[in-house]
């Protein structure tokens, strides 16, 4: 009678967390990196424009996102650094860095939406152009770039929320562990070759006969 050994198959409930970890990791990396790039790009674009009256004529004025507020650009850099640091720490440290990543995204959203209707940067430029501290800009209009920066912040916020939820399933930067989380086996030292000259000299130093002959 022949006996057939059954090969155990991985349980679906055990493989599900691993798949969730890989998918959330990929989504967080793409969202965080793309969000930081969009936020940084948007702050370098024109957010608002208007005119100031100078010597009876209209003088055009424009304000970039960095002129309106420097918060989105600074938080985008913080968020990008936090996204990288998530993989350098574990446990409570990873939780704290994930929270910082999420807060960076939320801060970008709030600052960008607040700057979408801000006119203080153009008013300051109008005062400099006219020499009148009470001068205000006229025909004020805003572009869509503040909302693009807010969208970038929302992507960073999504990356932070994913890190808070699934970060415990993500691998770290340490090379000691493989994907399965088990420590890599140590390499065994190769056995010394007794026929090598250096090994024969070592045997002589120990008082042994390297030829293997019996002294008796």
Secondary structure, DSSP 8 states (H G I E B T S, - for coil): -----------HHHHHHHHHHHHHHHHHHHHHHHHHHHHHHHHTSEEEEEEEEETTEEEEEEEEHHHH-SHHHHHHHHHHHHHHHTTT--THHHHHHHHHHHHHHHHHHHHHHHHTT--HHHHHHHHHHHS-TT---EEEEE-SHHHHHHHHHHHHHHHHHHHHHHGGGS--S-SSB-TTS-B----------TTSHHHHHHHHHTT--TT-----
